[in-house]
Each structure stands twice: as C-alpha cells, then as structure tokens.
Amino acid sequence: MRTSSFLLIIVVAFLYAIGSPAIGCGERMGNQLRNTAIENGWEPIGNINNQHIQELGHWAVLEFGKHVNCVLKFNKVVSGRQQLVSGMNYELIIEASDIGGKEDKYKAEVYEQTWTHKRQLLSFAKVK
C-alpha cells in the first residue's frame, strides 16, 4: 500500500512538473510597467536598507519562485525607485543567488497597497 501511494505521488509530481511552464531563472515573467521615466512620478528609494524594502525584495524572489522552474535565494535589494499611485509601485534591483551559489541581479516590479494588504509581482527579470 505504501509503495503504490508513493508511486502515485511521484506520478502526480511528474505530471505537474511537465505541465508547468518552463520559465528559467534568466527569463522574464510578467510585463514591465509603462511610463517608468523619473518625470512620471518615479523617485529613488531614500533608504534602500529599510526593513520594508528588503522584505519586499525577499517576497518578490519567493513569489517569482512559485511561478518558474528556478530556485533563487534572496541576498538583498541593492537599489530601487518608487512611484506613488493608488498604492505604491516599486522597481527593485535585487541581488540573488541560484542553487549553485552564482549571484546575479534581477529587476522586480511590485505593486503594493498597504491599507488593503494587496501585493502583486508585476514582472521579474534578470538584469542584463
């Protein structure tokens, strides 16, 4: 009985894996925000080491990992900018490591509305 249950779990996991889109670590997820020039309300994030900004970057890496065939480890947010809308748009440059320990930089675009507890990863891509 245990062997057949184990085999069933393996088969289901395999079917899930081959049915999921194969987006890797360096591929783009989502669409970039439009009108992202500084003159359209974007301003640099004053304190990039702010706990909330670092937590947003960590969340973005975890959220990206839910949708792709890639495991990344969040290291830190190294730079970013923000835009006040009906909430806040963030463009974060994140340093993260792949499973082999190789570090790269990624750009995450996140929308957050704190009073409704809404957070959305709009795009995530390796910085070239």
C-alpha positions as CSV (number, residue, x, y, z in Angstrom):
1,M,0.0,0.0,0.0
2,R,2.8,2.4,0.9
3,T,4.6,1.7,-2.4
4,S,1.6,2.4,-4.5
5,S,0.9,5.6,-2.6
6,F,4.5,6.7,-3.1
7,L,4.3,5.9,-6.8
8,L,1.1,7.8,-7.2
9,I,2.7,10.9,-5.5
10,I,5.7,10.6,-7.9
11,V,3.5,10.4,-10.9
12,V,1.4,13.4,-9.8
13,A,4.5,15.4,-9.1
14,F,6.0,14.5,-12.5
15,L,2.8,15.4,-14.4
16,Y,2.7,18.7,-12.5
17,A,6.3,19.4,-13.4
18,I,5.9,18.7,-17.1
19,G,2.6,20.6,-17.3
20,S,4.0,23.8,-15.7
21,P,5.5,26.4,-18.0
22,A,9.3,26.1,-18.2
23,I,10.4,29.6,-17.2
24,G,14.0,29.6,-16.0
25,C,16.0,31.9,-13.8
26,G,17.0,34.3,-16.5
27,E,13.7,34.6,-18.3
28,R,11.2,37.4,-17.9
29,M,8.0,36.9,-16.0
30,G,5.2,39.5,-16.4
31,N,5.1,42.8,-18.2
32,Q,7.2,45.9,-17.4
33,L,5.4,48.9,-16.1
34,R,4.7,51.5,-18.7
35,N,5.8,55.1,-18.3
36,T,8.6,54.4,-15.9
37,A,10.6,57.5,-16.5
38,I,11.6,59.6,-13.5
39,E,9.4,62.5,-14.8
40,N,6.3,60.3,-14.4
41,G,6.5,60.3,-10.6
42,W,9.3,57.9,-10.0
43,E,11.8,58.8,-7.3
44,P,14.7,56.9,-5.8
45,I,14.0,55.0,-2.7
46,G,15.6,57.0,0.1
47,N,16.8,54.2,2.4
48,I,17.4,51.0,0.4
49,N,18.3,49.2,3.6
50,N,14.8,49.9,5.1
51,Q,13.4,46.7,6.5
52,H,10.2,47.0,4.5
53,I,12.1,47.5,1.2
54,Q,14.3,44.4,2.0
55,E,11.2,42.4,2.9
56,L,9.5,43.4,-0.4
57,G,12.6,42.2,-2.3
58,H,12.6,38.9,-0.4
59,W,8.8,38.5,-1.1
60,A,9.4,39.2,-4.8
61,V,12.0,36.4,-5.1
62,L,9.7,33.9,-3.3
63,E,6.8,34.9,-5.4
64,F,8.9,34.5,-8.6
65,G,9.9,31.1,-7.4
66,K,6.2,30.0,-7.2
67,H,5.8,30.5,-11.0
68,V,9.1,29.3,-12.5
69,N,11.4,26.3,-12.8
70,C,14.1,28.1,-10.8
71,V,15.2,28.3,-7.2
72,L,16.7,31.7,-6.1
73,K,18.0,32.7,-2.7
74,F,17.4,36.4,-1.8
75,N,20.5,38.2,-0.8
76,K,19.5,41.9,-0.7
77,V,17.9,44.8,-2.5
78,V,20.7,46.9,-3.9
79,S,18.8,49.8,-5.5
80,G,15.3,50.9,-6.5
81,R,12.8,53.5,-7.1
82,Q,9.2,54.1,-6.2
83,Q,6.1,55.7,-7.7
84,L,3.1,56.8,-5.7
85,V,-0.2,55.6,-7.4
86,S,-3.3,54.3,-5.6
87,G,-0.7,52.5,-3.5
88,M,3.0,52.2,-4.4
89,N,4.8,50.8,-7.4
90,Y,8.3,49.7,-6.7
91,E,11.1,48.9,-9.1
92,L,13.7,46.9,-7.2
93,I,17.1,45.7,-8.2
94,I,17.7,42.5,-6.2
95,E,20.8,40.5,-5.7
96,A,20.0,36.8,-5.6
97,S,21.9,33.5,-5.9
98,D,20.9,30.4,-7.8
99,I,21.1,26.9,-6.4
100,G,24.7,26.7,-7.3
101,G,25.6,29.9,-5.4
102,K,26.1,32.1,-8.5
103,E,25.0,35.6,-7.8
104,D,23.1,37.7,-10.3
105,K,21.0,40.9,-10.3
106,Y,17.2,40.9,-11.0
107,K,14.7,43.6,-11.5
108,A,11.4,43.1,-9.8
109,E,8.4,45.4,-10.3
110,V,6.0,45.2,-7.4
111,Y,2.7,46.9,-6.7
112,E,1.6,47.3,-3.1
113,Q,-1.4,48.8,-1.4
114,T,-0.8,48.6,2.3
115,W,-4.3,49.5,3.5
116,T,-5.9,46.6,1.6
117,H,-2.9,44.3,2.2
118,K,-2.6,43.8,-1.6
119,R,0.8,42.9,-3.1
120,Q,1.4,41.9,-6.7
121,L,4.5,40.9,-8.6
122,L,4.2,42.6,-11.9
123,S,7.4,41.5,-13.5
124,F,10.7,39.8,-12.6
125,A,13.7,39.5,-14.9
126,K,17.5,39.2,-14.9
127,V,19.3,42.5,-15.3
128,K,21.5,42.3,-18.4
